[in-house]
Amino acid sequence: MFITADQITATNQAAFDTTKALATKSFAGLEKLVELNMAAAKALMTESFSHAQAALAAKDLQQALALQTSLVAPMVEKSVAYSRHVYGIAVETGAEFSKAFEGKAADAQKAFNQVVENVAKNAPAGTESAVAVFKSALASSQTAIDSAQSSAKKALAVAESNIAAVTEQALSAAAAVTQKA
């Protein structure tokens, strides 16, 4: 099987298009992260001045402590919300990369299978058993790859579930601290 100049050009164009798309998606994710950080910094600055003004207006130590305690739960909630946004941006961007990778991996697997079929068709007489063993090994390796991908997806789902549980526990703890105060 010979590779033509058109095939090389098409392969290079496809690689360029994929790289361009992934770079664009990466930049979009970074842009979302910068916007989130700017909004968070602006809100933090505004809230810090408001808190400082309220602390200066406190008449006694008891009032100052009550003010401090009343800020714990909202601070935790805002931190959790910020973390969720960052995590969402990361997951969204990662999903785009995974989708692109899976598509390219499927294309590569298809091309490799075509090569194997061409080799099998043109194999010398008497090598049928060797070709069958090779095809069997290839099928087994593909099954192992599919199994590993499935396990990785399940592990990611479990990690996401654990992160959600820890987040809810943090919010509950912050609410309990605020109620005790």
C-alpha positions in Angstrom: 0.0 0.0 0.0 1.5 3.3 -1.1 0.8 6.7 0.5 0.0 9.4 -2.0 0.7 13.1 -1.8 -3.1 13.7 -1.5 -3.3 11.4 1.5 -0.4 13.2 3.2 -2.0 16.6 2.5 -5.3 15.4 3.8 -3.7 14.0 7.0 -1.8 17.2 7.6 -4.9 19.3 7.0 -6.9 17.1 9.5 -4.1 17.5 12.1 -4.0 21.2 11.6 -7.8 21.5 11.9 -7.7 19.4 15.1 -4.9 21.5 16.6 -6.7 24.7 15.7 -10.0 23.5 17.2 -8.3 22.3 20.5 -6.3 25.6 20.8 -9.5 27.6 20.3 -11.3 25.5 23.0 -8.3 25.9 25.3 -8.4 29.6 24.9 -12.1 29.7 25.4 -11.7 27.8 28.7 -8.9 30.2 29.8 -11.0 33.2 28.9 -13.9 31.8 31.0 -11.5 31.3 33.9 -10.1 34.8 33.6 -13.6 36.3 33.6 -14.5 34.2 36.6 -11.4 35.4 38.5 -12.0 39.0 37.6 -15.6 38.8 38.9 -14.5 37.0 42.0 -11.8 39.6 42.7 -14.2 42.5 42.2 -16.8 40.9 44.5 -14.1 40.2 47.1 -12.9 43.8 47.0 -16.4 45.2 47.4 -17.2 42.8 50.2 -13.9 43.5 52.0 -14.7 47.2 52.1 -18.2 46.6 53.3 -17.0 44.2 56.0 -14.3 46.7 57.1 -16.8 49.4 57.3 -19.2 47.2 59.4 -16.3 46.2 61.7 -15.4 49.8 62.3 -19.0 50.5 63.2 -19.1 47.8 65.8 -19.7 49.3 69.2 -18.1 46.5 71.3 -16.2 43.2 71.1 -19.4 41.1 71.2 -20.8 42.9 68.1 -17.4 42.5 66.3 -17.3 38.8 67.0 -21.0 38.4 65.9 -20.1 40.1 62.7 -17.1 37.8 62.1 -19.1 34.7 62.8 -21.9 35.8 60.5 -19.4 35.9 57.6 -18.2 32.3 57.9 -21.1 30.6 56.1 -21.3 33.1 53.2 -17.6 32.9 52.7 -17.7 29.1 52.6 -20.6 29.2 50.2 -18.8 31.6 47.9 -15.6 29.6 48.0 -17.6 26.5 47.1 -19.4 28.3 44.3 -16.1 29.5 42.9 -14.6 26.0 43.1 -17.7 24.6 41.3 -17.3 27.2 38.5 -13.6 26.4 38.1 -14.3 22.7 38.2 -17.1 23.2 35.6 -14.8 25.1 33.3 -12.1 22.4 33.6 -14.6 19.6 33.0 -16.1 21.3 30.0 -12.7 21.9 28.5 -11.5 18.4 29.3 -14.6 16.9 27.8 -13.9 18.7 24.5 -10.3 17.3 24.5 -11.6 13.8 25.4 -14.1 13.9 22.6 -11.5 15.0 20.1 -9.1 12.3 21.3 -11.7 9.6 21.2 -12.6 10.6 17.6 -9.0 10.5 16.5 -8.4 7.3 18.3 -11.4 5.7 16.5 -10.1 7.0 13.1 -6.6 5.6 13.8 -8.1 2.3 14.9 -10.1 2.1 11.7 -7.1 2.9 9.6 -5.0 0.3 11.4 -7.7 -2.3 10.9 -7.7 -1.5 7.2 -4.0 -2.0 7.0 -4.3 -5.4 8.9 -7.0 -6.5 6.5 -4.9 -5.5 3.5 -1.9 -7.4 4.9 -4.1 -10.4 5.6 -5.5 -10.4 2.0 -2.0 -10.2 0.6 -0.3 -12.7 3.0 1.5 -15.6 1.4 -0.2 -19.0 1.3 0.3 -21.0 4.5 0.3 -18.1 6.9 -3.4 -18.1 7.6 -3.0 -19.4 11.1 -0.4 -16.6 11.9 -2.7 -14.0 10.5 -5.6 -15.4 12.6 -3.5 -15.3 15.7 -2.5 -11.7 15.0 -6.1 -10.7 14.4 -7.1 -12.3 17.6 -4.4 -10.5 19.5 -5.5 -7.2 17.9 -9.1 -7.8 18.9 -8.0 -8.6 22.5 -5.9 -5.5 22.7 -8.8 -3.4 21.5 -11.1 -5.0 24.1 -8.5 -4.1 26.8 -8.3 -0.5 25.6 -12.1 -0.2 25.6 -12.3 -1.7 29.1 -9.6 0.8 30.3 -11.5 3.7 28.8 -14.7 2.6 30.4 -13.0 2.2 33.8 -11.5 5.7 33.5 -14.9 7.2 32.8 -16.4 5.3 35.8 -13.5 6.5 38.0 -14.1 10.1 36.9 -17.8 9.8 37.7 -17.0 8.5 41.2 -14.5 11.3 41.7 -17.2 13.9 40.6 -19.6 12.3 43.0 -17.1 12.4 45.9 -16.3 16.1 45.2 -20.1 16.9 45.3 -20.4 15.0 48.6 -17.4 16.8 50.2 -18.8 20.1 49.0 -22.2 19.5 50.6 -20.5 18.5 53.8 -18.4 21.7 53.8 -21.6 23.7 53.3 -23.4 21.9 56.1 -20.5 22.4 58.5 -20.4 26.1 57.7 -24.1 26.4 58.3 -23.8 24.6 61.6 -21.0 26.9 62.7 -23.1 29.9 61.8 -26.1 28.6 63.7 -24.1 27.9 66.8 -22.9 31.5 66.8 
